[in-house]
Amino acid sequence: MAKKMLLKYPDISDGDKDNICHCIESHRFRNHRIPKTKEARCLHDADKLDNLGAIGIARSYIYLGETMDCVIYTKPGKEKHPGIRRTNSVQEEYEIKYKHLPKRMLTRTGRKLAVERLKYMKSYLKRLEKEANGKL
């Protein structure tokens, strides 16, 4: 789709068009294409960072609410879909996906930001667990 759209811009070199397409193709979480350029690595990390921190929590609730039988809180060990990659809570998403993102970052800045955002997310989920269990 991007290649077709880029045809409308004759001032962009073929090399730059190829790089733009590579960035798009290699940024997805489930994609097996490795980002090879600096721009592709930056886009890859930016895409992952949107899954972490306060924005990540908000996005998770919106996504899970729209697509799954979402719950606000799942007791640890009581996941609706244990052992498979289909989740219905932010806690499950954290265990399956989010806590692994910092080590998947491809840039030093991406890793630093991911660690900071993951720390916030972890503290939020701990607080949620305390409240859900009547301990706060």
SULMO-V264049 format. One record per backbone hydrogen bond with DSSP energy under -0.5 kcal/mol. NH is the residue of the N-H (numbers start at 1). CO is the residue of the C=O. If there is no record, write none. Layout:
# SULMO-V264049
nh=NH co=CO
nh=NH co=CO
This chain:
# SULMO-V264049
nh=5 co=1
nh=6 co=2
nh=7 co=3
nh=7 co=4
nh=8 co=5
nh=9 co=6
nh=10 co=8
nh=12 co=9
nh=17 co=13
nh=18 co=14
nh=19 co=15
nh=20 co=16
nh=21 co=17
nh=22 co=18
nh=23 co=19
nh=24 co=20
nh=25 co=21
nh=26 co=22
nh=27 co=23
nh=27 co=24
nh=31 co=28
nh=41 co=37
nh=42 co=38
nh=43 co=39
nh=44 co=40
nh=45 co=41
nh=46 co=42
nh=47 co=43
nh=48 co=44
nh=49 co=45
nh=50 co=46
nh=51 co=48
nh=52 co=49
nh=53 co=117
nh=56 co=52
nh=57 co=53
nh=58 co=54
nh=59 co=55
nh=60 co=56
nh=61 co=57
nh=62 co=58
nh=63 co=59
nh=64 co=60
nh=65 co=61
nh=66 co=62
nh=67 co=63
nh=68 co=64
nh=70 co=64
nh=70 co=68
nh=71 co=88
nh=78 co=75
nh=82 co=79
nh=84 co=81
nh=87 co=85
nh=93 co=89
nh=94 co=90
nh=95 co=91
nh=96 co=92
nh=97 co=93
nh=98 co=93
nh=99 co=94
nh=100 co=97
nh=101 co=98
nh=104 co=100
nh=104 co=101
nh=105 co=101
nh=105 co=102
nh=111 co=107
nh=112 co=108
nh=113 co=109
nh=114 co=110
nh=115 co=111
nh=116 co=112
nh=117 co=113
nh=118 co=114
nh=119 co=115
nh=120 co=116
nh=121 co=117
nh=122 co=118
nh=123 co=119
nh=124 co=120
nh=125 co=121
nh=126 co=122
nh=127 co=123
nh=128 co=124
nh=129 co=125
nh=130 co=126
nh=131 co=127
nh=132 co=128
nh=133 co=129
nh=134 co=131
nh=135 co=130
nh=136 co=130
